[in-house]
Amino acid sequence: MKGKNIDNIHLLQKKISWTGLIIFIFLIGRNILIPGVNVKQLVNFFNNQYLLQTVSGATGGDLSRMSLFALGLGPWMSALILWRVLALIRGFDFKKIPSERAYLYKIILAIVIGFIQSIAIVNNVEISKKISVFGHTEFGSILTISLIMVIGAVFLIWLSTMNEILGIGGPTILILASMIINWPENISMYFIENFRSGINNTAVIKTLVIAIGILFLVLLTVSFQQAQRKIPIRKIMINNDFYHKSYLPIQINPAGGMPLMYSMTLLVLPQYILQAVNYWMPNNNIVMYLIMNTTVTQPIGVTLYIIILFVLSIGFAFININPDQISEDLQQSGDYIDNVKPGEETRSYLTKIVFRLSSVGAIYMIAVAGCPLYFGGIDQQYTQYALTAGSVVILVSLIVNINDQITALLTKNNYSSLFFEE
């Protein structure tokens, strides 16, 4: 047993070392700035774009400085969701596509999305024509900067894939690193804005309320992440003290914090498309109306965000917990759920449970990070607070998931004591 523990620790150390190297490369890329961009104008633009700021941090990007990794994993996350949607459409039999080719198609889709996003971003800032490698024209400079941003995004996708293979945490570790880096800056900006003229009772009380709210939200999110419904399983191959302790654990919030990240990414994608269209069709009334009303500061945009959040909460729950696969595995092993027939009845039973639990998780997400956005119509500060709440849920969920992976690695293959004495 001791030898296996040492092997597990060595494996964990190796994975952490790879992850450390990948994060180091990620930090270098974040600090390689793209030349020819008016950074001050860029900062002024994104100071009023709360959703873009939040999505940038929640996808591993940093649009405020226009670095090599400015787009983050946003294009990749959007591509994965769109791929899932296409897979649900009849006529697209993606199961027959080899995994290597499917990965290539997803990369191509991410590149297309990346170009749309980069053109939309660059269109809103002043850039130098001297940077262009396609002739000293405005379009040439836009295309050059967009190309650099997309290359950075593709390299970041490759880094996340390498971390999934060699390290720990997969793509989420880069998102976690990005959020942790951005939080100190956001906190310092909050204190500068609220205590610039000195300490006053209103600012102190406001800060205490926010701190207590964040602490409560962290504890609530951890509870939701760790809470489980245990479904008793009868295992016909076990005839010892563990017979009555076998169960199938299903989290109360099966989707975790993933729906928040992906719903933000999906909601901001139409904004990027509209901004890109606005470059080709400036001052178009329809385009301008859609740009103004599909943001999270407007009721239409908030409603759309809540719908996306609910749908993704259900969808990710069924991705994480597949009733079809579980019922098939149980039937093949001869195990069964108490008072439930194997096969179709088991699948139906598990589907109902996953749907109910994912609905609870979706309602929690909407209550915490969705509905408060409606108050943004009264004061845009409420929009910032609601998006911050969503970021806290994402951050806690990522940390809990990575902690679970580390625990799983440390306890890997440590089961011999259940059957043998050493």
Residue, then its C-alpha position, 0 to 999 in steps of 0.5 A: m500500500k505504501g508503495k502505491n501511495i508513493d507512486n501516486i504522489h510521484l504521478l501527481q508531482k509529475k502532472i503538477s510540474w507539467t501544469g506549472l510549465i504550461i501556466f508559465i507559458f500562458l503567463i508569458g503569452r498574456n504579457i506579449l502585447i500586440p503592437g499598433v493598438n491604442v491601448k487607452q482607447l481599448v480600456n475606455f471601450f471595455n470599461n463599459q462592456y461588463l459582459l465582455q470583461t467578465v467573459s474575457g476573464a472566464t475564458g482565459g483571455d485578457l482583452s484589456r491589454m490586447s495581448l497574444f492570448a487576448l481571445g482566451l479559450g472563448p472561440w474554442m468554447s463556442a466551437l464546442i457548444l456549436w459542435r454539440v448543437l450540430a450533433l443533435i441535428r438529424g443528418f449530421d452523424f458525427k459518431k462516424i467521424p474519427s476523433e482526430r478529424a472531429y478535433l480538426y473540424k472543431i479547430i477550424l470552427a474555432i478559427v472562424i469564430g476567432f476571426i469574427q471576435s477579433i474583427a469585432i474587437v479591433n473595429n472598436v479601437e484605433i490601430s496603426k496602419k504600419i503594422s499591416v503585412f497586407g499593405h498599409t490599409e485599414f483593412g490590412s491592419i485589421l486583418t493582421i491584428s486579427l490573424i495574430m489574435v487567432i494564432g494566439a487562440v489556437f496556440l492556447i487551445w493546444l496548450s490546454t490540450m497538452n495540459e489535459i494529456l500531461g497535467i492536471g485540470g485540463p483547460t480549466i486550469l488556464i481559466l482558473a489562472s486567468m481569473i485569479i490573476n484578474w481578481p486582485e486588479n478588480i479588487s484594487m479598482y473597487f477600492i480606488e473607486n470607493f475610497r478615493s476621497g477617503i474612508n466613509n461609513t457608506a463605503v465601509i458598510k457597502t464593502l462589508v456587505i459585499a464581502i459577507g455576500i461573497l463568503f456566503l456565496v462561496l460556502l453555498t456553492v461548495s455545498f451545492q458542489q459536494a451535496q449528492r443524492k445517493i441511489p442504492i445499487r445492488k451489486i450481485m458480485i459483492n457478498n460482504d459488509f460493503y453490500h449495503k454500502s454500494y450506491l450511485p452518487i449524483q450531485i445536486n448540481p450535476a453541471g457544476g459551474m460550466p453552464l455559467m462559463y459557456s452561457m456567457t460565451l454564447l451570449v457574447l458571440p452574437q455581440y461579436i458577430l453584430q460588431a463585425v457586421n457593423y464594420w461592414m454595414p456602419n450606422n445600420n439601424i437594425v444592427m445598432y438596435l440589436i447591439m444595444n438590446t442583446t447586452v446584459t444591461q437590457p431586459i431582452g439580453v438578460t432574458l436570453y442569457i437566463i434561457i441559455l443558462f437554463v438550457l446549458s445547465i440541463g445539457f451539461a448535467f446529461i453530459n456529465i451523467n449519462p443515464d443511457q450509459i449508466s443503465e447499460d453498464l448496470q445491466q451488463s454487470g447484472d447490478y440493479i437499483d432497488n425496486v427498478k427493473p434493469g434496462e429501459e425502466t432504469r434509464s427512465y428513472l435516472t433521466k428523471i432524477v438527473f433532470r430534477l437535480s439539474s433543474v435545481g442547479a439551474i434555478y440556483m444559477i439563475a437566482v444567483a447570477g441571472c435574475p439580479l441582472y434585471f436590476g441593471g436597468i436601474d443602475q449598471q452597478y448591479t450588472q457588475y455585481a451580478l456578473t461578479a457573483g457568476s465569476v465567484v461561482i465559476l471560480v469556486s466550481l473550478i477549484v472544487n473540480i481540480n481538488d477532486q482530480i487531485t484527490a482521485l490521483l492520490t487515491k488511485n489504485n488504493y483499494s487492496s486493503l478492502f480485500f486483503e490484509e498486509 
